[in-house]
């Protein structure tokens, strides 16, 4: 837990309050970014994504911590998230900073609108602005997305699937350059900010932890 727990206290109360106000179709999640492996310190309506207290950060949170494009943002709205079983959600994130302006936490909102898609009037009232923004972003190729994983294992495996160009090939059949490309892609996504990620990547790609560390050292020297 962040050493100055008081900074999270108002947000802990907000998670409960907003869960009551917004109803069971909105998941509210509070992340403490000083503990990436167990970052979820409060959650309401966790049935939407299947996550619970002590769950890890998401791929988007790692990207926001690593990429300079997010450096000066205070919040992100109108993006899509995908829950573990493929359910698509409409999401927003508020960034929490300490007195030195360091990012220490995030409060995330995931809206389950699946019931509304069957009702045309609700769709017209709720989604037009979001759909317009999404269409504009699809044209430019710049669209934010997120996967709501409930474990480091799923976070790593999902990220491997995103960065690999070798779908359908068993790990033991990957050649060295292919494995280096995968490790490079995971490094770029911030996966190795997570404690235990090297172990999980080594397991899923069927190679030694020492080999993963060697590839990482080579990639970091190139940078």
N, C-alpha and C positions, 0 to 999 in steps of 0.2 A: 504494500500500500504506500502511496505517496507520503513522504515524511510529514508534510503539512496537510493532514487529513481534513482540516477545517475548510480548505479550498473546495472540497467536494460536498460538504454538508448541505448547502442550499440545493445542489443538483440532486442529491439523494432524496430530498423531500419532494423536488419537482417530479422525479420519476413516478412516485406514488400518486401525486396530485394529478398529473397529466394522464396517467393511466385511468384514473377514475373519470376525468373530464372527457377524454377523447374516445373512451370505450374500448371494447375488446378487439376491434379490428386494427388497432394501432399498437405496435410494439415500441416501447421506449427502452433504450439501452444506454447505460453510462459506462464508459471505458476509462480506466486508469492506465495511462501509457507508461508508467514506471514499471509495470509488470505485464509485458506483452503476452506472456504465455497464459496468464490468468487475469486478463484485463477487465472482464465484466464484473463490476462491483455492485451493480443494481440493474434489474431488468423487470419490466412489467409486460404482461401478455406475451411471455416467451413462447407460448404455444404456436405463435405465428411462424417463427423460424426454427423452433425446436431447441433453442439455446437456453443456457441457464447460468447461474452465478459461477464464476471461476472459468468461464469460457475464454478462448483466445481472441485476439484482434482479428480483423478481416483483411483481405488483400488490399482493399481500398485504403484502410487506415495505414498500412505499411507504405503504400504508395504516397500518401499525403505526408508522411514523416520524412520520406526520402527525396521527393521531387520538389524542385524550387518553384514550380508553377503554382503550388499550394501555399507558398511561404507567407504571403500577405493576406490570405483569405481568412475571414472570420466564420464563414459557414458555407455550405454547399447545399443547393436544393434541386429538386426535379431531376433525380437520376433513378435508374432502375437497379434493384438488388434481386439476387436469386437465392432463395432458401435451399436447404439441403435437398429437398425432394422435388426441386424444379419449380416451385411456386414463385411467380414474379411479383415483386413488390415495388411500390413507389416510395422513394426514400429521401431523407434530408439529414444533414449532419451539422451540429453546432460545435465549434472548436473552443476548448477551454484553455486559457493561458494563466500562468501565475504572474506575480508582480514584476518579474523580469521579462515578461512577454514570451516565455518559453511555453510551447505546447505541452500540456501535461494530461489532458483528457479530452474526450469527445462525448457529446450526447447525440445519439442517433435515433431517428424516427423512421419506422418502416410501416407503411400503410398497406393493408391488405384490401384491395378493391375488387377482389374476384367476384363477390356477390353482385357488385354494381355493373359489371360488364354485361349482365343479362338484362339490365334495365336501361333502355335507351335514354330516358330523361335524366337519370343519374349520371350517365356517361357525359351527356352534353353539359351538365352543370359542373362536373368535377374535373374532367380531363382535357378540355379543349386547349387551354394554355400550355399544359404539359406536353400534349401531343404535337402542338405547333413547334415548341422548342425542340422536341425530340426530332421532328422532321428536319428542322434547320441544322441540327447537329449531325444527323445522318448524312446530309449532303456534304458537310465539311469533313466528315470522318472523325469528328472530335466529340465523343460521347462518354460520359462517366458511367461505370457499372461497378457492381460489388457482389461478391459471393459471401453469404452468411454461414460460415462453417462453424461446427460445434466442437471441433478438436483440431489440434495441430496436424494430425494425420490427414484429415480431410482438407485442411488449408494447403498443405504441401502437395497432396495428390492433385487437387484442383488446379494449383498453379503450374504443376508439371504438365498437365493436359493443355493448359493455355499456351505455354511457351514451346512445347515440343512440336516439331514438324514430322515426327515419325510415328504417327498414329497407327496402331495395329501391329507394331513391331515389339516383340518381347524385349525386356531390358537386357537380357543376356546377349541379344543379337545386335545391340547398338555398338557402333565402333567408337573409338576414343573421341574423335572430333564431334560426334553427335552428342555424347555425354557432356563434353565441355560446353557445347552450345546450350544445352539444357541448364547447366549450372550457371552459365552467364546470364541466361534469361531470368532465372530465379534470383540471382544477385541483383539484377536491375529492378526487379519487383520488390526488393527489400525483404525477401523471405529469410535471409540469414541474419536479420535483426532478432529473430526469434531464437531463444535458447532451445536447443534440442533439434533445430531444423537440420543441421548437418547429419545427425543420426538418422532422421526420418528420410532425408534425401538419399543417403547411402543405402538404406534398406530398400527403398522403392526402386532405385536404379540398379540394385544388386552390385554394389561396389563397396570398397572399404571407406571408412571415415577419413583415413589418411589421404586417400585419393581425392575425396571431395575437398579437403583442406588444401591439397596441392593445386587443384584446379582453381580454387578461389584465390590463392596467392598469386598464381599466374595472371588471372583476370585483373586483380587489383594492381599488379605491377604495370599491366598494359594501360590502365587508367592514369 
